[in-house]
Amino acid sequence: MMQIVKNSAQIIPFKNIKGCDDSKCNQTNKEQHDRVIKSVLCNLVLFRRIISVSSKKGVKTYKLNQLPEKIGWYLRGGYINLLKERIEREEKELHQFNNNNNNNNTSSSSSTSSSSFIIKKDYLFDDHLKWNYKTTKDICSFDGQDKQHLELFKYLFGKKPEWFNHSGCFKMAASKGNLEMFKILAGNTIPIKPSYDMNECINLAIKGMHPDMALYLLEKNDYKFDMTSPFQSAEPFILKGGLFKHSQSDLIKLARLIVDIVKKNDEITMEDIFVHYFFNLLMPTRDMESIKCARGYEVYAFEDRHIGFIKLSMRHYVEPKEHQLLVDTANKFIEKFVVTEELDCIEKPKSQKINNKDDQEEEEEEEEEEEEEEEEEEEETYFDSLVQLSTKQSRWTMFMFSMFLETHTYKDDYWEDLQNIFKVRVKEETKEEFIKLVCKTFKWEFIMNHGTLEYVKVAHSLGLVDPDESFKPKHKDINHTLTIMQYLHDNGINPFKKRAIIDCGKNDDKVILFLHQHYPQLILDTKDNILEYIKKYGHYHLASVIVAPEETPQRKSGRVNRHHYVIKDSSCLNATTLGVLIKLAGSTLEYYYDDRVGQKSFQLLQQYYNDIDSTTSKNLNYIQQLEISTRNNQIHIVDYLLFQQTKFKPTTSTLANILAESYNRQYKALYQLIKRYYRENHEKRKRLSLGGKAWESIASRGDIQTFDRFMTKYTPLEDLTTVIKHATTHNQLVFIQHLVNKYSHLKKNITRCINNTILNDRPIILKYFLDLAHQEEEKESKKKSQRFFPQDYNVDQSIERALERCLVDGNLSCLKMILDLDYFDSTTRIKGYFGMKSNSIKGCDDIKCKSNKEHHDRVIKSVLCNLVLFRKIISVSRKRGVNTYKIDQLPNNLGWYLRGGHINLLKERIEREERELHQFNIEQQQEKQQIEINNLNNKRSKFRKYSPFAKEKCISRDTCIKTKREDLLQKMNQLQHHLNWSDDVATKDICSFYCGGGDEQQQQHLELFKYLFEKKSFWFQHPSCFKMAASKGNLDMFKILVGNTSVPIKIPYDIDECITVAIQGMHLDMASYLLDKNHYKFKVTKPFSLEDGLYKHSQSNLIKLARLFVDIFNNNKKIHKKNKKDGVISIEDYFKSFFTDLLLPTRDIDTIKYAGNLCKFQLEGVYLNFLRFGAPKDTDLDDHIEFFKQVLKLDVDPKKYKQLVDMELIKIYVIEEEIDFVEIPKNLEMDNHFDSLVQLSTKQSRWYMFMFSMYLNQDKTGQRRSRLLGWKSTIDY
């Protein structure tokens, strides 16, 4: 008997430990113990390791300096305290560095602030945390309900607010519904006030089911919501699934929010913003008040999961009689078919819900194929997990089925949606009648392919079988499918056709075996389909059924290369099956070694390469297998592919790649094997070429010795750009310096690597590259040798392009390095431009800068005139939330400030220039004692040429030159750089502010206009200012312009032109004001023609416009016009086709009456146009008919009116059933709504027949109405 010895640790009681107090421990030993302990504890590294040994399992300890630089690592791991500790420590290091080097006066005096725009030189520390916009977007993805996450966000935001200025942060906060976080982001002013797409944020808040966030954003934006903004296509919201998991209150908020958006945006309809709004959102709210609130915004369908709620909803949209009929029918269905006993539901066995282990492994290996299959399959519902419904669920299903029968017509695509009808607990005595009803509705095919065996038998006994229908295995249970197939076969029913194989799912392989046993000819006719099924699901055991015993398994040449069959799983494959597949698939079959099977797969691989033909496609398969085996260190596979099989040979590039791969992964034996094959099959004198991956791996490690050895041992690299880029990615500065020093030809490649340093956030390497470029440029200029840069590229352009790349990639560290360090002439000039102060900056007065001053000016202005780049540069130069600039060198174009939103900067510059001009005028007065100047004071001032601000008399530039007054000449040169005002550009743009938008935005625009008008009112006398204000409907601004008295002579404006542009812009209040001001006198040079787009305006505005024209006509009757016999103009002279193009679109009978006898009702042309082009899409056609009837009452005598209205064309020809219209496929674009329809709806048909009957009665000419023959008839007969 074997004795089991169990070892266990002995626990020594604490009282048995005497330490240095026992007799063996003397004073000498005690002192030595103390020294050892102190030496250990004073060593921080050893001490931390001691702590890690004594710490609990699962608690990680780190050496702080060696932790990752990525902030995301701390956030994902939950090391929040560690992150805070590192941030605080790095701040202290940065403050200490700045104080010691005296590089930042503000940070040395105030060390409490943590903004990286105050603490400079933070880019010098490569071991510090790396911030980027992706990280801050992840930080803003915290859930809005988590207070701990919100506190962490506030902490990180307070440390680095400039990194939270990205628009992605706002989108992420909106998508998560984090309202407090969004408000903090919106209030950020470091480095500049952020800009974000409000429409996109609203869109994300709605899609994320955050109604409170969406409501806040909509109120902030005055409920304006653009469905066609660049951030998204013009597709409406589609929230198909998961709505029932949300709370009812959130669903109600979202439903009413959508209604408010539609109400307050005339150009948006409900279908534009939310597809199937009623039953995808409104019904799940289960709130009757929400349904009442949204009534009228969509055609409703009655489907829901709550019988009582459905009945209540129907009362609001169905006539009482029809409602009672529907409810009674549903109750009869339930009473007639559903059992009365209350029974529970029966769930499917768990084995049917969960896949086995082998299936899960197959899914992991074939992810792409499974994802495509999952997209096609529908989401499984709760009813799909049941074998039979409960009594309560059966009543609900039958209620819905009765509603479906009453409200829908039969369509094939409803079959799979309604297969749960067979799970209803039906009474035994009514099963036959139930099956008759189902067969009448969905035919025999539905029962056979979705029903149970019991129902199939009942249908067969009733004679409901249709032999022409095809069998499809849609039962979701293979055993159930096989029993039905066996029953059909035993009873002589043969519905098995090609479709039975095409529709087979993953677990339906037994269906093919059944067909092979009983219908072998069907299998022979569908070889390609079965082969595709084998390839898709890996059922290789089915390969034997494809080949008939009497024929040779050889594929026809016409079928080759139709599909590619890839085998990577050999668990169910054997040599016989593989041989059949090779003969059937030929060159389209690809087999790969399966390491899980081992020796068996190796034998199959040998069989595969022995049997296949050597083609180009097979050679690619061979190369791929070689690379895979090298990557996985499968030395026996590589040995077979290189030395044993003889059909395929690797290319030189493939050998180089696998050699590099084996070296990178340190597979020494495999490396020697590949190297031996290379030497045996290539010239001995020729050097071995190492693949690019090997060089990249060396560069990423920064291994200088290995790189130099390989450069001499193997074929050396000619272009090391890729090597330098990989070294840059892994921050290997020493390695890069070694390459540049040893291989001098590499210096030419440095200019191509600058962008990569910025992309990977390596400011120190970027500094090295730029310094190197500057040094080489100076050497070339002295030697006049070969250029370091290309002909169209120089050192200044390298700075400019690096700056632009920083802005494009959002790299603040590299950008601050370029602008902060004074090592380059261009940098000095740029810093002087921004007004950034540093002890090391000499400004643009130094010798180096003066030599290239003109070139630097062009570079700077080319960058700053780009609005996008300028806004990002501002974020770097901002200091304590206030922009600092060298104002003299900013653009002089006034519109630049207005378009960029730099209002405070504009005001600051205007105030400063006023002070300069005032001081200049004072100094001129002190020069009166000079005779030359006194004589010239009487002449007309020419100073306006240099400054548009002078109101007093000034001396000219020529006088200053003649009198050698260099002091005045210098001051004039300063004034020459003042803002340039332009009467036809700047002031017109200022007056173009639109009066729409929110009240706050209107007030801001008006206040800015008042400020600029007060400063330079004499520039606002141009007629274009009046015209622009009128075209924008800005009434307050127009009144200010009219009251301008800044110049003695007022420039008149054309009030008729102002009235015209106000009417054309649909600013009716402005037009009324101008007409009142002009006593309704109005001279029309060209009649208005607003044929397009009138229907998009509100009815109230159309009514105002129509009555405005009536008032114009009534007040201008006595105005004579040439070429008019009666000498009086008509209303058509003011508005072309006034009745048809304006009065009718108002759809208001009172407006028609108001027009009185001013125009004749030319209804015949109206009818013809409507018949040719149809009605606008969103018009209520029944209301439109009633409106026409009221118009006819005003123009037709009662007898004729009754004759016209009582025409029976609608009753005779148009069907009564309400059917929706049928559209043409969406890829065809049509100008008119009716042109996009194949067939009209019932309502549209009634409207069309009404217009047709009116046209027939109005047209008395008896001519053929050929004008209508081109119009396709879409009337429902």
PyMOL commands that set and color helices and strands:
alter all, ss='L'
color gray80, all
select helices_A, chain A and resi 14-16+19-21+27-41+44-54+64-66+71-77+80-101+105-109+122-124+133-139+147-159+161-164+167-175+179-186+198-207+211-220+243-245+248-263+270-273+277-285+288-293+307-314+320-337+350-353+357-365+367-376+383-385+391-407+412-414+416-423+428-450+453-461+478-490+498-502+509-518+520-525+527-537+540-546+557-559+575-588+599-611+616-631+635-644+652-664+668-681+692-701+704-713+721-729+733-742+744-752+754-759+763-783+795-809+812-820+825-834+843-845+847-851+853-864+867-877+887-889+894-900+903-925+931-936+943-945+957-962+966-975+986-990+999-1015+1017-1020+1023-1031+1035-1042+1055-1064+1068-1077+1094-1096+1099-1114+1131-1133+1138-1146+1149-1155+1163-1173+1181-1195+1198-1205+1209-1213+1234-1236+1242-1258+1266-1268
alter helices_A, ss='H'
color red, helices_A
select strands_A, chain A and resi 346-347+386-388+565-567+589-591+1222-1223+1237-1239
alter strands_A, ss='S'
color yellow, strands_A
deselect
rebuild
show_as cartoon
